[in-house]
Amino acid sequence: MQYDSVIIGAGQSGLYAAKALAERNKHYVVLERNQIGQQWQQRLNGMRLFTSRQFCALPGLHFPGDPQGFPLTTEVAEYLKLYAKTFSLNVKTNTQVLSVTREGSLYVIKTNNTDRIEAKTIINATGSNQLPQIPTISHQLSRAVIQLPADIPNLDAIKNGHRVAVIGDGASGRQIAAQLASRCEVSLACGQRRGMPPNKVFGKDIFWWLSKLGILSAGNGTIVSKILKKRNPVPLGEFTNPKLAKQGVTIFERLVSCNGDTLLFVDGRQAAIDVVIWATGYQDDTRWLKVEHCIDQQGFVQDNGLTPASGLFVVGRKWLSCRASELIMGVERDVDHVMTLVDNHLGNKHKVDV
C-alpha cells in the first residue's frame, strides 16, 4: 500500500496532522503502536497537566470540563480518542513501526503486522516522552535500593515509611512527591533553579498572558527563548517548593553522586534512601529510523520540523519552533507549519477541502 503521507504516532500532534491531511484529500494513515491515548492513560493515577483545560483543545473540538480546571492525564487520553472518532481519522492501532528505510523517492515502512507500506512523506509524531532517561550514576546505588522510572502507572511497590527520593522536579516528579508525602519520608532533588510563577495573574490564566504577550511563540534563538530555556519557568500551583515542604517533602538541590543507599547533593547534603524514582526526563527511541543523517547523540535531527532527509518531517517536539511546542496549545502552530512543508514536497499548493 502506498500513501501520500504516513504519520508515526497517534498523539495530539499526530492526530491533528491526520486531520490536516484529510482536509487536503491526501491518502494517509496514522500508525500507532498502542491504543490512541494510551501513553496518557497509563500515567500515574491522579496525574494532572499544569495547563488548564481551556488550553488543552485541538483545533475543531472543544475540550470538555471546567475550562479553568486542570485535566487529569486520563481526560487527555479520552479526548484524543474522541478527536480521532469525531473526524473519522485513519488510525491503525497496535501497529508498531519496526523500520523506516529509503528506496528511491519513497519511504518503506515495516511494522509488526508484516505489512510493507510505502510513503511519499513521513511525519514523525512519536513525541518527546519515549524512553526514560536514567543517569549513569544510578549504577552506584546498592541493589537493595528500589529504582523506578517516573512513568510507572502506580506507586504500589513503595511501602509506607519508605525513604523515597524523587530525582527531577518537573510536573511528574513534583506530583509523585506530593502523592507519597503522607505515607513516606520523601525527598525531592531539583535540577537547575526554575521560576515558579502563579497560575493566575490579575484573574487571568498565566498561559493567557504568555500567549498574548508573544512569550510562548518566541522562536528559537531569540532573547526570550534563551531566557526561558535558562530559567525554565513552570506555573506549579500547589506543587511549589514551599507547598511541598509544608506537606513534609524535603527539598534538595541537584544530585551529583550515589553511594550504596546514600545520595549526595551539590550543596554537600546527603540522604539515605530505600527507593529512588527517576523523573529525569526522556530520550528519543530512534531504533526504527534507518535513514542517514537523521539521528545524532541527542536523538532525531530536525530544524523547525525539517530533517536532512527529503520528505521526512517531525512534529510534537520540545522547542520545535517555540516554548509552546511541547504544549497541546502549541500543536496547531507547529503542525500547520509542517503541513506547508509537506504540501511543498508533494508539489501541491495549500488547498483545503471544507
N, C-alpha and C positions, 0 to 999 in steps of 0.2 A: 504494500500500500504506500502510495506517495502523497505527501501533503505539502501545501504551501509553507506551513509552519508547524513545528512540534514544540509544545511547551512542556518543560520538565518541572513538575511541582504544582500542586493544586492548592497553594496557599492564597493569601489575599492578592498578591501580585500576579500569580499565575491565572487566577480566575478572572481578574479584571482584564488581563491581556487576552484571554479567551473571548470575553465579551467584545472587546475592541476588534478582534479578528472576525468574529461572527458578523458584526455590523459592516465590515468591509467585504462580506461574502467570500471570505478566504476559507480554503479547505484546511482545517486544523484539527489537532487533537491535543488534549492535556494528559500527560502520563503521570500518575500519582502512585507511589509505591505502597501507600497505606489506604485509608479511607479519607475522604475530604474532612479537613479539620482535626484529624487525629493528633497531630502534633500539639495543637491547643488543648484537645480533650484530655490528653494524658499528662498534662502538667500537674503539679502538686495540688491536692484538694484545697480549695479555698483561695487559690492564687488569683489575684486581680491585676488588671492593667493599671498603669499610673496616668493614663489619659482617659477622660470621661467619654461616655457613650456618644456624645454629640460629635466627637472627632474619630469615631471608630467605624463609620459607614463607608462603604464603597459606592462609587457613582451609580445611581439608579435605584438604590434600595435603602430605605430607612433602617437604622439600627434600633431595634425595639428596646423599650425600657426607659427609665428616667434619664433624660439627656445629661443631667448634671452628675449622675452617679457613675461609679467606676465598675465596669463589667468584669465578671469572672471570666477566666480563660475558657471555661466550658460554654459560656454565652457566645464567645467569638467562634468557637467550633460550630455551634448550631447555626449561627448567622452565615458562615461560609457554605454550609450545606444548603441553606435556604437560597443563597445567592446563585449557586450552581443550578438549583432546581428552577428558580424563577426565570432565568434566562436560557434554560434548556442547553446548558453548556456541555460540549462533548468531552467528557472526562472518563478515562479508563483508570479505575481504581485497582489496587492490588497488582499494579504493574510497575515493577522495579526496572529502571534502566541499568543495564549491565555495562554497556559501552556505547560511545558515540565516536564514529570514525568518519573520515572524509574520503569520498570516492568521486573524483572529478568535481563537478559543481554541486554535488548533492552530499548530504549527511546521511549516514546509515546508523540507525539506532537498533540495538539488540536489547531485548527485555527478557525477564524471567518467563514470559509466556512464549518464548522462542519465535516471536514474530520478527520479521525483517521489515523495518519501517524506514522509508526514505523521506527526506525533507529538504526543501529548498532553503529553509531557515530554521534555526534552533533558538528558542528563548529559554535560557536557564533561569528558572524561577524557584530554585531549591532553597533560597533563603539563607539567612546568616546563622541560624541556630541548628547546626547539623551534628557535629561530633564534639562532645565535651572536651574542653582543653584543660588537661590536668598538668600542673607544673612538675618538672622533673624532681623537685625536692620532695615530692610525695614518697619517693623511694627511700628516703631517710627515716621514714616512720616505722615503728615496730609493727610486726604482723598482728599484734594484739589490738592495734588501733583499727577501728572500722572506718573505711573510706568509702564515701558515697558521692555520686555526681548530683548536681542541683536539679537535674531533670527527672528525678525519681517521682513516681506518682503518689507516694505516701511516705510517712515517717515511722512506719511500724517497726522498723529494725532498730529504732532508737528507744532504749528503755528509760523509764522515769529515773531521774537522778544522774543520768549520764552527763559527763563533762563534754560538751559539744562545742567545737569551733567551726564557725561558718566562715569560709575564706572567700571574700568577694562581697562588695556592698552595693551591688546593683539591685534591681527590682526583686529578683528571685532570692538573693542572699538575705536581704532585709526581711522579706516576708517569712522566710524559713526561720530566721532567728526569732521573730515575733511569735510564730506558732509554737516554738519549743520553749519559750521563756517561762511558761507557767509550770513546766514539769522537769526542766533540765537546768544545769548550770551552763549558760550559753555565753560564748564569746563571738564577737563579730570583728573580723580583720578587714579593715578598709584599705583600699589602694591609694591612688592619688587623692588629694583633697578635692572635694567636689562642692559646687554651690548647691544649696538646698532651698530654692525659692518656695514660697507658699503656693498652694493650689489655686488660690483666687487673689486677685489684685483689684481693689475698688469694685468688688462684686462681680467681676468677670473672671472666667476661667483663664489661667495664665497662658494656656495654649492659644486662646483667642487673641490675647495681646501679642504673643510671639509671632503669630501669623500676620496680624495687621501691621506690625512693625517691620515685617520682612525678615525677621531673625531666623525663622525656621527655613526660609527659602534662600538664605545667603549661600552662594555657591562655594565649592571647594576653592581654596586659595585666597579667599577674601579675608580681611582682617577679622570680621565677625566669626567666620568658621574657625580660624586659628584660636580665637579666644574660647569658643565653645568646646573645641577638642581638648584644650588645655585644662579647662575648669570642669567640663562635663556636668553641667548643672541638670538636676532632675528634681521636679516637684514631688517630694516624698510623702507628703501628707502626714499620716500617723506613724510613719516609719523613719522619721529623722533620728539622728543620734540622741538628742535629749529625750525623746519619747521612748525610744528603745531602752535607754538607760533606766528610765522610770519603771520599765517592766522587768528590770533585773539583768538586762544584757550588758556585758562588759565590752566596751568599745576599745579596740586596739588599732594601732597604725599598721603599716604594711608588714606582712610576713616575709622574713628573709631566710629562715632555715628551720629544719626539723631535726630532732634527735630522739629516737625512741618514741616516747609518748609525750615529748615536750616540744612546744613551738616557741621560736624566738622571733621577736618583732624588732622592727627597725629602731625603736626607741630604747631597746635593751630589756624590755619587759618579757616575761616568759609566762606560758600557760601549759599546765599538764592536762591532757585530754584523753577521752575514751573514743571519741568519734570526730572525724573531720568530714565536712561537707564542702566539696569544691564547687563554688559558684563563681568560677574564674573565666567564664565565657566559653566560646565555642570556636571551632575551626572548620574550614570547608572540607567536605568529603569530595575530593577530586578524582577518586579512583576510576570513575566511569568515563571521564573525558579523555579521549586518546587523540587529541588534536594538538599539533606542535605549537609552542609559543603561547599557549593559553593558560598555563599554570606556572606559578613560581612558589617560593617558600611561604608566602602569605596566603596562597590559595588561588582562586580564579583571578586571572588578569583581565581588568576591564577599565575603561575610561568613560565615565558617564554612560554606561550601558553598552559601549562599543568594545569589542575584543579584537585581538590581532587577526583573527580568522574571519574572512568574509562570510557574512550570513549567520554568524553566531553572536547572540546578544545576551545581555544579563539584566535582570530586574530584581528588585527586592533585596538590595544590599545596603548595609550601613554606609552612609555618606556616598551613595552612588552619585548624587548630584548636590545634596544639601543635608542639613540636620534632619529634616522631615523624612528623609528616605527610609529610615528604619521604623517609622511610624505608619500606621494604617492611613492616616491622613495625608501621607506623602506618596501613596501608591499612584494616584491619578496623574500627578505631575510627571513622575518618572516613567510610568508605562506609556503615557501619551507621547513622551519624547522618544522612547524606544520604538513605538509604533511608526513614527516618522522614519526612523532608520530602516525598519522592516519594509515599509512602503517603497522607499528608495531602492532597496536591494531587489525587490520583486518587480521594479520598473513600473510601479503604479503610483498615480497621484492619490492624495488623501481624499477618497470619496467614500463616505459612509452611507450605507443603506438604512434609512429611517422610515 
